[in-house]
Amino acid sequence: MSSAHPISRRALAPLFLGGIAAMALPVEQASAAVTSPLSPASYLARGTVAQRNVSQMPVLSNSAQMANYLKNLHSRYVSDRFRGKLPLSGNVFAYNIPIHTVNSKDPAQHYEWFYSLDNRVRYQSDEYKRLMGAERAVRLPVPKNFQIPGGGDRSIAIYDRGTGIWRSLYQVKKTTSGSHAGQWHYSSGGYIKDAHKLPGSKHSLQLTGGTSSVVGMASELTQIGIDEVLAGSINHAVSFTLPNARSGFSWPARQGDGNLTHALAPYEGQWFRINPAVNLNTLGLRPLTLMIAQAVQKYGGYGSDRNIWCMAANYEYDTSQPQANQGNSRWYTQVQKKYGQAPENLHDFPFQHLQFAPKDWRGGL
């Protein structure tokens, strides 16, 4: 559901294999078990901006009007049969971003060649060039047969537990002809150098250098994790794609791609919550919608992209499936059985109780 990102086409070239060995940090041994950074027991963004308590968040006086504007914004972009019926959906099999956990200290780690010929790499910092490479094909640690989601963005994130480096890549495609045939091309990317230090750091989740996501953050870490859904609790803020957003951006975003000028349109990165005085259990929400609403009430939510469709919560992409779809996902049918609703069917979300923070609200961070 996500649209093109005209401002986020930063150049990327990955890290030289020799550089990995030379710069490797004593982060984790090769024998350590691999789990998703979104899994509750090993959540990589715990203690960051993603887990702020928003009960003391200042609230804009026109929040009710903003919430109504956002609820109905999809009516500008969807066909007649969906108008008024799709205020909130979910990105399950497309337009979300898989997180591939790897370990470059493991001798058995798989690698693939990646390259980017975007000439804007020349404007990146020396650290960016040292960690990400520049304008040449280099090897990056990835799982064998790593997954790229459907949709237009074709984005992935790679968390290297061996070095502690987080990398985000945008528009990943395999080249089939020419001198780079068999190698992977990507349009833009960014990194967090010491991502293994994120837990407890009150970090903003902003990328250290470069960019891949529209907002310049590791917004993949505010997707709804598969293990969280199956466990029945989301313990962090939730990122949403918006139909569109106001031109500009709000901290912790570093940029945005919205083009609306209306004063009621939220910025990408602008925090919102559900009024903490509301008893969500009295609203008659379906179980999965209720779980997402509870997370937004406690930790907040924000727009991480625009999609020119409808507002959508971002779920973790199921990387265990060669062809992720509703028929063979290891968790999709479990969710339907557990909650009695499909993960993308969230139309009963309580927009009427949304409250918005002022632009650039930092909440003590």
DRENLUMRO-896091 format. One record per residue (C-alpha): residue in three letters; x, y negated, z; residue number from 1. Coordinates in steps of 0.5 Angstrom, whole numbers, plus 500, padded with zeros to 3 digits. Example, Ala and Ser with C-alpha at 12.3 -4.5 7.8 and 13.67 -1.06 7.14 Angstrom:
REM DRENLUMRO-896091
<rest = ALA X = 525 Y = 509 Z = 516 nr = 1>
<rest = SER X = 527 Y = 502 Z = 514 nr = 2>
REM end
This chain:
REM DRENLUMRO-896091
<rest = MET X = 500 Y = 500 Z = 500 nr = 1>
<rest = SER X = 506 Y = 495 Z = 500 nr = 2>
<rest = SER X = 507 Y = 490 Z = 495 nr = 3>
<rest = ALA X = 514 Y = 488 Z = 492 nr = 4>
<rest = HIS X = 519 Y = 484 Z = 496 nr = 5>
<rest = PRO X = 521 Y = 479 Z = 492 nr = 6>
<rest = ILE X = 525 Y = 476 Z = 498 nr = 7>
<rest = SER X = 528 Y = 482 Z = 501 nr = 8>
<rest = ARG X = 533 Y = 484 Z = 495 nr = 9>
<rest = ARG X = 539 Y = 484 Z = 499 nr = 10>
<rest = ALA X = 545 Y = 488 Z = 496 nr = 11>
<rest = LEU X = 547 Y = 494 Z = 499 nr = 12>
<rest = ALA X = 553 Y = 499 Z = 498 nr = 13>
<rest = PRO X = 554 Y = 504 Z = 503 nr = 14>
<rest = LEU X = 560 Y = 506 Z = 507 nr = 15>
<rest = PHE X = 566 Y = 510 Z = 505 nr = 16>
<rest = LEU X = 567 Y = 517 Z = 507 nr = 17>
<rest = GLY X = 574 Y = 515 Z = 510 nr = 18>
<rest = GLY X = 571 Y = 509 Z = 513 nr = 19>
<rest = ILE X = 566 Y = 513 Z = 517 nr = 20>
<rest = ALA X = 572 Y = 518 Z = 520 nr = 21>
<rest = ALA X = 576 Y = 511 Z = 521 nr = 22>
<rest = MET X = 571 Y = 508 Z = 525 nr = 23>
<rest = ALA X = 567 Y = 513 Z = 528 nr = 24>
<rest = LEU X = 565 Y = 512 Z = 535 nr = 25>
<rest = PRO X = 565 Y = 517 Z = 541 nr = 26>
<rest = VAL X = 557 Y = 517 Z = 541 nr = 27>
<rest = GLU X = 555 Y = 524 Z = 540 nr = 28>
<rest = GLN X = 558 Y = 531 Z = 539 nr = 29>
<rest = ALA X = 556 Y = 535 Z = 533 nr = 30>
<rest = SER X = 553 Y = 540 Z = 537 nr = 31>
<rest = ALA X = 548 Y = 535 Z = 540 nr = 32>
<rest = ALA X = 540 Y = 537 Z = 538 nr = 33>
<rest = VAL X = 537 Y = 533 Z = 533 nr = 34>
<rest = THR X = 531 Y = 529 Z = 534 nr = 35>
<rest = SER X = 527 Y = 524 Z = 531 nr = 36>
<rest = PRO X = 528 Y = 517 Z = 534 nr = 37>
<rest = LEU X = 521 Y = 516 Z = 535 nr = 38>
<rest = SER X = 520 Y = 522 Z = 539 nr = 39>
<rest = PRO X = 518 Y = 520 Z = 546 nr = 40>
<rest = ALA X = 524 Y = 523 Z = 550 nr = 41>
<rest = SER X = 529 Y = 520 Z = 546 nr = 42>
<rest = TYR X = 526 Y = 514 Z = 543 nr = 43>
<rest = LEU X = 531 Y = 509 Z = 540 nr = 44>
<rest = ALA X = 528 Y = 503 Z = 542 nr = 45>
<rest = ARG X = 526 Y = 504 Z = 549 nr = 46>
<rest = GLY X = 527 Y = 497 Z = 553 nr = 47>
<rest = THR X = 527 Y = 493 Z = 547 nr = 48>
<rest = VAL X = 522 Y = 488 Z = 544 nr = 49>
<rest = ALA X = 518 Y = 494 Z = 542 nr = 50>
<rest = GLN X = 517 Y = 495 Z = 549 nr = 51>
<rest = ARG X = 515 Y = 488 Z = 552 nr = 52>
<rest = ASN X = 509 Y = 488 Z = 557 nr = 53>
<rest = VAL X = 505 Y = 483 Z = 554 nr = 54>
<rest = SER X = 500 Y = 482 Z = 559 nr = 55>
<rest = GLN X = 503 Y = 475 Z = 560 nr = 56>
<rest = MET X = 503 Y = 473 Z = 553 nr = 57>
<rest = PRO X = 501 Y = 466 Z = 552 nr = 58>
<rest = VAL X = 495 Y = 466 Z = 547 nr = 59>
<rest = LEU X = 493 Y = 461 Z = 542 nr = 60>
<rest = SER X = 486 Y = 458 Z = 543 nr = 61>
<rest = ASN X = 484 Y = 460 Z = 536 nr = 62>
<rest = SER X = 486 Y = 467 Z = 537 nr = 63>
<rest = ALA X = 478 Y = 469 Z = 535 nr = 64>
<rest = GLN X = 478 Y = 465 Z = 529 nr = 65>
<rest = MET X = 485 Y = 468 Z = 527 nr = 66>
<rest = ALA X = 482 Y = 475 Z = 529 nr = 67>
<rest = ASN X = 476 Y = 475 Z = 524 nr = 68>
<rest = TYR X = 480 Y = 472 Z = 519 nr = 69>
<rest = LEU X = 485 Y = 478 Z = 519 nr = 70>
<rest = LYS X = 479 Y = 483 Z = 519 nr = 71>
<rest = ASN X = 476 Y = 480 Z = 513 nr = 72>
<rest = LEU X = 482 Y = 479 Z = 509 nr = 73>
<rest = HIS X = 482 Y = 485 Z = 505 nr = 74>
<rest = SER X = 476 Y = 483 Z = 502 nr = 75>
<rest = ARG X = 480 Y = 479 Z = 497 nr = 76>
<rest = TYR X = 484 Y = 485 Z = 495 nr = 77>
<rest = VAL X = 480 Y = 491 Z = 495 nr = 78>
<rest = SER X = 475 Y = 493 Z = 490 nr = 79>
<rest = ASP X = 467 Y = 492 Z = 492 nr = 80>
<rest = ARG X = 466 Y = 499 Z = 494 nr = 81>
<rest = PHE X = 471 Y = 498 Z = 500 nr = 82>
<rest = ARG X = 470 Y = 490 Z = 502 nr = 83>
<rest = GLY X = 468 Y = 490 Z = 509 nr = 84>
<rest = LYS X = 469 Y = 497 Z = 510 nr = 85>
<rest = LEU X = 477 Y = 498 Z = 511 nr = 86>
<rest = PRO X = 479 Y = 493 Z = 516 nr = 87>
<rest = LEU X = 484 Y = 498 Z = 518 nr = 88>
<rest = SER X = 487 Y = 504 Z = 515 nr = 89>
<rest = GLY X = 494 Y = 508 Z = 516 nr = 90>
<rest = ASN X = 500 Y = 509 Z = 512 nr = 91>
<rest = VAL X = 501 Y = 517 Z = 513 nr = 92>
<rest = PHE X = 504 Y = 519 Z = 506 nr = 93>
<rest = ALA X = 506 Y = 513 Z = 502 nr = 94>
<rest = TYR X = 509 Y = 506 Z = 504 nr = 95>
<rest = ASN X = 511 Y = 508 Z = 511 nr = 96>
<rest = ILE X = 519 Y = 509 Z = 512 nr = 97>
<rest = PRO X = 522 Y = 516 Z = 514 nr = 98>
<rest = ILE X = 528 Y = 516 Z = 519 nr = 99>
<rest = HIS X = 533 Y = 521 Z = 517 nr = 100>
<rest = THR X = 537 Y = 523 Z = 523 nr = 101>
<rest = VAL X = 544 Y = 525 Z = 521 nr = 102>
<rest = ASN X = 551 Y = 526 Z = 525 nr = 103>
<rest = SER X = 557 Y = 525 Z = 521 nr = 104>
<rest = LYS X = 561 Y = 528 Z = 526 nr = 105>
<rest = ASP X = 558 Y = 535 Z = 524 nr = 106>
<rest = PRO X = 563 Y = 538 Z = 519 nr = 107>
<rest = ALA X = 557 Y = 541 Z = 516 nr = 108>
<rest = GLN X = 553 Y = 535 Z = 515 nr = 109>
<rest = HIS X = 551 Y = 534 Z = 508 nr = 110>
<rest = TYR X = 553 Y = 527 Z = 504 nr = 111>
<rest = GLU X = 550 Y = 524 Z = 497 nr = 112>
<rest = TRP X = 553 Y = 519 Z = 493 nr = 113>
<rest = PHE X = 549 Y = 512 Z = 493 nr = 114>
<rest = TYR X = 551 Y = 506 Z = 490 nr = 115>
<rest = SER X = 548 Y = 499 Z = 488 nr = 116>
<rest = LEU X = 550 Y = 494 Z = 483 nr = 117>
<rest = ASP X = 546 Y = 488 Z = 486 nr = 118>
<rest = ASN X = 551 Y = 482 Z = 485 nr = 119>
<rest = ARG X = 548 Y = 479 Z = 492 nr = 120>
<rest = VAL X = 553 Y = 484 Z = 496 nr = 121>
<rest = ARG X = 558 Y = 478 Z = 495 nr = 122>
<rest = TYR X = 555 Y = 474 Z = 499 nr = 123>
<rest = GLN X = 555 Y = 479 Z = 505 nr = 124>
<rest = SER X = 559 Y = 478 Z = 511 nr = 125>
<rest = ASP X = 566 Y = 482 Z = 511 nr = 126>
<rest = GLU X = 563 Y = 487 Z = 517 nr = 127>
<rest = TYR X = 557 Y = 488 Z = 512 nr = 128>
<rest = LYS X = 562 Y = 490 Z = 506 nr = 129>
<rest = ARG X = 566 Y = 494 Z = 511 nr = 130>
<rest = LEU X = 560 Y = 498 Z = 514 nr = 131>
<rest = MET X = 556 Y = 499 Z = 508 nr = 132>
<rest = GLY X = 561 Y = 498 Z = 502 nr = 133>
<rest = ALA X = 561 Y = 494 Z = 496 nr = 134>
<rest = GLU X = 559 Y = 495 Z = 489 nr = 135>
<rest = ARG X = 561 Y = 502 Z = 488 nr = 136>
<rest = ALA X = 559 Y = 509 Z = 489 nr = 137>
<rest = VAL X = 560 Y = 512 Z = 496 nr = 138>
<rest = ARG X = 558 Y = 518 Z = 500 nr = 139>
<rest = LEU X = 553 Y = 517 Z = 506 nr = 140>
<rest = PRO X = 551 Y = 522 Z = 511 nr = 141>
<rest = VAL X = 543 Y = 525 Z = 509 nr = 142>
<rest = PRO X = 540 Y = 531 Z = 510 nr = 143>
<rest = LYS X = 539 Y = 536 Z = 504 nr = 144>
<rest = ASN X = 533 Y = 535 Z = 500 nr = 145>
<rest = PHE X = 532 Y = 528 Z = 504 nr = 146>
<rest = GLN X = 525 Y = 526 Z = 503 nr = 147>
<rest = ILE X = 523 Y = 519 Z = 500 nr = 148>
<rest = PRO X = 515 Y = 517 Z = 501 nr = 149>
<rest = GLY X = 510 Y = 516 Z = 496 nr = 150>
<rest = GLY X = 508 Y = 509 Z = 494 nr = 151>
<rest = GLY X = 512 Y = 503 Z = 491 nr = 152>
<rest = ASP X = 517 Y = 501 Z = 496 nr = 153>
<rest = ARG X = 521 Y = 508 Z = 496 nr = 154>
<rest = SER X = 525 Y = 506 Z = 503 nr = 155>
<rest = ILE X = 529 Y = 510 Z = 508 nr = 156>
<rest = ALA X = 532 Y = 509 Z = 514 nr = 157>
<rest = ILE X = 538 Y = 513 Z = 516 nr = 158>
<rest = TYR X = 541 Y = 514 Z = 524 nr = 159>
<rest = ASP X = 548 Y = 517 Z = 524 nr = 160>
<rest = ARG X = 548 Y = 519 Z = 531 nr = 161>
<rest = GLY X = 556 Y = 521 Z = 530 nr = 162>
<rest = THR X = 557 Y = 513 Z = 529 nr = 163>
<rest = GLY X = 551 Y = 510 Z = 532 nr = 164>
<rest = ILE X = 550 Y = 506 Z = 526 nr = 165>
<rest = TRP X = 543 Y = 505 Z = 523 nr = 166>
<rest = ARG X = 542 Y = 504 Z = 516 nr = 167>
<rest = SER X = 536 Y = 502 Z = 512 nr = 168>
<rest = LEU X = 535 Y = 503 Z = 504 nr = 169>
<rest = TYR X = 530 Y = 500 Z = 500 nr = 170>
<rest = GLN X = 528 Y = 502 Z = 493 nr = 171>
<rest = VAL X = 532 Y = 509 Z = 493 nr = 172>
<rest = LYS X = 532 Y = 512 Z = 486 nr = 173>
<rest = LYS X = 536 Y = 518 Z = 483 nr = 174>
<rest = THR X = 540 Y = 516 Z = 477 nr = 175>
<rest = THR X = 539 Y = 521 Z = 471 nr = 176>
<rest = SER X = 543 Y = 518 Z = 466 nr = 177>
<rest = GLY X = 550 Y = 514 Z = 465 nr = 178>
<rest = SER X = 556 Y = 514 Z = 469 nr = 179>
<rest = HIS X = 552 Y = 514 Z = 475 nr = 180>
<rest = ALA X = 548 Y = 520 Z = 473 nr = 181>
<rest = GLY X = 546 Y = 525 Z = 479 nr = 182>
<rest = GLN X = 547 Y = 519 Z = 484 nr = 183>
<rest = TRP X = 542 Y = 515 Z = 488 nr = 184>
<rest = HIS X = 541 Y = 508 Z = 487 nr = 185>
<rest = TYR X = 538 Y = 503 Z = 492 nr = 186>
<rest = SER X = 536 Y = 496 Z = 491 nr = 187>
<rest = SER X = 538 Y = 493 Z = 498 nr = 188>
<rest = GLY X = 540 Y = 495 Z = 505 nr = 189>
<rest = GLY X = 542 Y = 493 Z = 512 nr = 190>
<rest = TYR X = 545 Y = 496 Z = 518 nr = 191>
<rest = ILE X = 545 Y = 495 Z = 526 nr = 192>
<rest = LYS X = 552 Y = 497 Z = 528 nr = 193>
<rest = ASP X = 551 Y = 499 Z = 535 nr = 194>
<rest = ALA X = 544 Y = 502 Z = 535 nr = 195>
<rest = HIS X = 546 Y = 507 Z = 540 nr = 196>
<rest = LYS X = 546 Y = 502 Z = 545 nr = 197>
<rest = LEU X = 539 Y = 499 Z = 543 nr = 198>
<rest = PRO X = 536 Y = 503 Z = 549 nr = 199>
<rest = GLY X = 535 Y = 498 Z = 555 nr = 200>
<rest = SER X = 538 Y = 492 Z = 551 nr = 201>
<rest = LYS X = 532 Y = 488 Z = 550 nr = 202>
<rest = HIS X = 534 Y = 488 Z = 543 nr = 203>
<rest = SER X = 530 Y = 484 Z = 538 nr = 204>
<rest = LEU X = 531 Y = 490 Z = 533 nr = 205>
<rest = GLN X = 534 Y = 485 Z = 528 nr = 206>
<rest = LEU X = 539 Y = 488 Z = 523 nr = 207>
<rest = THR X = 546 Y = 486 Z = 524 nr = 208>
<rest = GLY X = 547 Y = 485 Z = 517 nr = 209>
<rest = GLY X = 543 Y = 485 Z = 510 nr = 210>
<rest = THR X = 536 Y = 487 Z = 510 nr = 211>
<rest = SER X = 532 Y = 492 Z = 507 nr = 212>
<rest = SER X = 525 Y = 491 Z = 511 nr = 213>
<rest = VAL X = 521 Y = 485 Z = 509 nr = 214>
<rest = VAL X = 522 Y = 482 Z = 516 nr = 215>
<rest = GLY X = 529 Y = 484 Z = 517 nr = 216>
<rest = MET X = 528 Y = 488 Z = 523 nr = 217>
<rest = ALA X = 529 Y = 496 Z = 524 nr = 218>
<rest = SER X = 521 Y = 496 Z = 524 nr = 219>
<rest = GLU X = 521 Y = 503 Z = 522 nr = 220>
<rest = LEU X = 522 Y = 504 Z = 530 nr = 221>
<rest = THR X = 515 Y = 501 Z = 531 nr = 222>
<rest = GLN X = 512 Y = 506 Z = 527 nr = 223>
<rest = ILE X = 507 Y = 511 Z = 530 nr = 224>
<rest = GLY X = 511 Y = 517 Z = 532 nr = 225>
<rest = ILE X = 508 Y = 524 Z = 530 nr = 226>
<rest = ASP X = 510 Y = 527 Z = 537 nr = 227>
<rest = GLU X = 507 Y = 521 Z = 540 nr = 228>
<rest = VAL X = 500 Y = 522 Z = 536 nr = 229>
<rest = LEU X = 500 Y = 530 Z = 538 nr = 230>
<rest = ALA X = 502 Y = 528 Z = 545 nr = 231>
<rest = GLY X = 497 Y = 523 Z = 546 nr = 232>
<rest = SER X = 500 Y = 516 Z = 548 nr = 233>
<rest = ILE X = 504 Y = 511 Z = 544 nr = 234>
<rest = ASN X = 509 Y = 508 Z = 548 nr = 235>
<rest = HIS X = 511 Y = 502 Z = 544 nr = 236>
<rest = ALA X = 509 Y = 496 Z = 540 nr = 237>
<rest = VAL X = 506 Y = 498 Z = 533 nr = 238>
<rest = SER X = 508 Y = 495 Z = 526 nr = 239>
<rest = PHE X = 502 Y = 494 Z = 521 nr = 240>
<rest = THR X = 502 Y = 492 Z = 514 nr = 241>
<rest = LEU X = 498 Y = 486 Z = 513 nr = 242>
<rest = PRO X = 494 Y = 485 Z = 506 nr = 243>
<rest = ASN X = 498 Y = 478 Z = 506 nr = 244>
<rest = ALA X = 501 Y = 473 Z = 511 nr = 245>
<rest = ARG X = 502 Y = 466 Z = 512 nr = 246>
<rest = SER X = 508 Y = 463 Z = 508 nr = 247>
<rest = GLY X = 514 Y = 463 Z = 513 nr = 248>
<rest = PHE X = 515 Y = 468 Z = 519 nr = 249>
<rest = SER X = 515 Y = 469 Z = 526 nr = 250>
<rest = TRP X = 521 Y = 471 Z = 531 nr = 251>
<rest = PRO X = 523 Y = 477 Z = 532 nr = 252>
<rest = ALA X = 522 Y = 477 Z = 524 nr = 253>
<rest = ARG X = 528 Y = 474 Z = 520 nr = 254>
<rest = GLN X = 524 Y = 473 Z = 514 nr = 255>
<rest = GLY X = 517 Y = 474 Z = 511 nr = 256>
<rest = ASP X = 514 Y = 475 Z = 504 nr = 257>
<rest = GLY X = 507 Y = 472 Z = 505 nr = 258>
<rest = ASN X = 504 Y = 467 Z = 501 nr = 259>
<rest = LEU X = 498 Y = 464 Z = 504 nr = 260>
<rest = THR X = 497 Y = 457 Z = 507 nr = 261>
<rest = HIS X = 491 Y = 458 Z = 511 nr = 262>
<rest = ALA X = 492 Y = 456 Z = 518 nr = 263>
<rest = LEU X = 489 Y = 462 Z = 521 nr = 264>
<rest = ALA X = 493 Y = 467 Z = 517 nr = 265>
<rest = PRO X = 498 Y = 470 Z = 522 nr = 266>
<rest = TYR X = 506 Y = 470 Z = 520 nr = 267>
<rest = GLU X = 509 Y = 477 Z = 519 nr = 268>
<rest = GLY X = 513 Y = 478 Z = 526 nr = 269>
<rest = GLN X = 508 Y = 474 Z = 530 nr = 270>
<rest = TRP X = 506 Y = 478 Z = 536 nr = 271>
<rest = PHE X = 499 Y = 480 Z = 538 nr = 272>
<rest = ARG X = 495 Y = 484 Z = 543 nr = 273>
<rest = ILE X = 488 Y = 486 Z = 545 nr = 274>
<rest = ASN X = 486 Y = 482 Z = 551 nr = 275>
<rest = PRO X = 488 Y = 486 Z = 557 nr = 276>
<rest = ALA X = 482 Y = 484 Z = 561 nr = 277>
<rest = VAL X = 478 Y = 489 Z = 556 nr = 278>
<rest = ASN X = 476 Y = 496 Z = 558 nr = 279>
<rest = LEU X = 478 Y = 499 Z = 552 nr = 280>
<rest = ASN X = 474 Y = 506 Z = 554 nr = 281>
<rest = THR X = 467 Y = 502 Z = 554 nr = 282>
<rest = LEU X = 468 Y = 500 Z = 547 nr = 283>
<rest = GLY X = 466 Y = 507 Z = 544 nr = 284>
<rest = LEU X = 472 Y = 507 Z = 540 nr = 285>
<rest = ARG X = 474 Y = 514 Z = 537 nr = 286>
<rest = PRO X = 480 Y = 518 Z = 540 nr = 287>
<rest = LEU X = 486 Y = 516 Z = 535 nr = 288>
<rest = THR X = 483 Y = 509 Z = 534 nr = 289>
<rest = LEU X = 483 Y = 508 Z = 542 nr = 290>
<rest = MET X = 490 Y = 511 Z = 543 nr = 291>
<rest = ILE X = 493 Y = 506 Z = 538 nr = 292>
<rest = ALA X = 489 Y = 500 Z = 541 nr = 293>
<rest = GLN X = 492 Y = 502 Z = 548 nr = 294>
<rest = ALA X = 499 Y = 501 Z = 545 nr = 295>
<rest = VAL X = 497 Y = 494 Z = 542 nr = 296>
<rest = GLN X = 494 Y = 492 Z = 549 nr = 297>
<rest = LYS X = 500 Y = 494 Z = 553 nr = 298>
<rest = TYR X = 506 Y = 493 Z = 548 nr = 299>
<rest = GLY X = 503 Y = 489 Z = 542 nr = 300>
<rest = GLY X = 503 Y = 489 Z = 535 nr = 301>
<rest = TYR X = 506 Y = 485 Z = 529 nr = 302>
<rest = GLY X = 506 Y = 485 Z = 521 nr = 303>
<rest = SER X = 512 Y = 488 Z = 518 nr = 304>
<rest = ASP X = 510 Y = 487 Z = 511 nr = 305>
<rest = ARG X = 504 Y = 485 Z = 506 nr = 306>
<rest = ASN X = 501 Y = 490 Z = 502 nr = 307>
<rest = ILE X = 495 Y = 486 Z = 498 nr = 308>
<rest = TRP X = 490 Y = 492 Z = 500 nr = 309>
<rest = CYS X = 488 Y = 492 Z = 507 nr = 310>
<rest = MET X = 491 Y = 492 Z = 514 nr = 311>
<rest = ALA X = 494 Y = 499 Z = 516 nr = 312>
<rest = ALA X = 498 Y = 502 Z = 522 nr = 313>
<rest = ASN X = 505 Y = 505 Z = 520 nr = 314>
<rest = TYR X = 506 Y = 513 Z = 522 nr = 315>
<rest = GLU X = 512 Y = 516 Z = 522 nr = 316>
<rest = TYR X = 513 Y = 520 Z = 515 nr = 317>
<rest = ASP X = 513 Y = 527 Z = 516 nr = 318>
<rest = THR X = 520 Y = 529 Z = 513 nr = 319>
<rest = SER X = 519 Y = 536 Z = 514 nr = 320>
<rest = GLN X = 515 Y = 537 Z = 508 nr = 321>
<rest = PRO X = 518 Y = 538 Z = 501 nr = 322>
<rest = GLN X = 511 Y = 535 Z = 498 nr = 323>
<rest = ALA X = 508 Y = 531 Z = 504 nr = 324>
<rest = ASN X = 500 Y = 531 Z = 503 nr = 325>
<rest = GLN X = 494 Y = 532 Z = 507 nr = 326>
<rest = GLY X = 494 Y = 540 Z = 505 nr = 327>
<rest = ASN X = 501 Y = 542 Z = 508 nr = 328>
<rest = SER X = 503 Y = 537 Z = 513 nr = 329>
<rest = ARG X = 505 Y = 540 Z = 519 nr = 330>
<rest = TRP X = 501 Y = 535 Z = 523 nr = 331>
<rest = TYR X = 496 Y = 532 Z = 519 nr = 332>
<rest = THR X = 491 Y = 538 Z = 520 nr = 333>
<rest = GLN X = 493 Y = 538 Z = 528 nr = 334>
<rest = VAL X = 491 Y = 531 Z = 529 nr = 335>
<rest = GLN X = 484 Y = 532 Z = 525 nr = 336>
<rest = LYS X = 483 Y = 537 Z = 530 nr = 337>
<rest = LYS X = 485 Y = 534 Z = 536 nr = 338>
<rest = TYR X = 482 Y = 527 Z = 535 nr = 339>
<rest = GLY X = 476 Y = 529 Z = 530 nr = 340>
<rest = GLN X = 478 Y = 523 Z = 525 nr = 341>
<rest = ALA X = 484 Y = 523 Z = 520 nr = 342>
<rest = PRO X = 490 Y = 519 Z = 521 nr = 343>
<rest = GLU X = 488 Y = 514 Z = 516 nr = 344>
<rest = ASN X = 481 Y = 513 Z = 518 nr = 345>
<rest = LEU X = 481 Y = 507 Z = 523 nr = 346>
<rest = HIS X = 476 Y = 502 Z = 521 nr = 347>
<rest = ASP X = 473 Y = 502 Z = 528 nr = 348>
<rest = PHE X = 479 Y = 498 Z = 531 nr = 349>
<rest = PRO X = 477 Y = 492 Z = 536 nr = 350>
<rest = PHE X = 479 Y = 486 Z = 532 nr = 351>
<rest = GLN X = 474 Y = 482 Z = 536 nr = 352>
<rest = HIS X = 479 Y = 483 Z = 542 nr = 353>
<rest = LEU X = 485 Y = 481 Z = 538 nr = 354>
<rest = GLN X = 490 Y = 475 Z = 541 nr = 355>
<rest = PHE X = 495 Y = 472 Z = 538 nr = 356>
<rest = ALA X = 502 Y = 469 Z = 541 nr = 357>
<rest = PRO X = 504 Y = 462 Z = 538 nr = 358>
<rest = LYS X = 509 Y = 463 Z = 533 nr = 359>
<rest = ASP X = 516 Y = 465 Z = 535 nr = 360>
<rest = TRP X = 514 Y = 467 Z = 542 nr = 361>
<rest = ARG X = 520 Y = 471 Z = 545 nr = 362>
<rest = GLY X = 517 Y = 473 Z = 552 nr = 363>
<rest = GLY X = 524 Y = 472 Z = 556 nr = 364>
<rest = LEU X = 528 Y = 476 Z = 550 nr = 365>
REM end
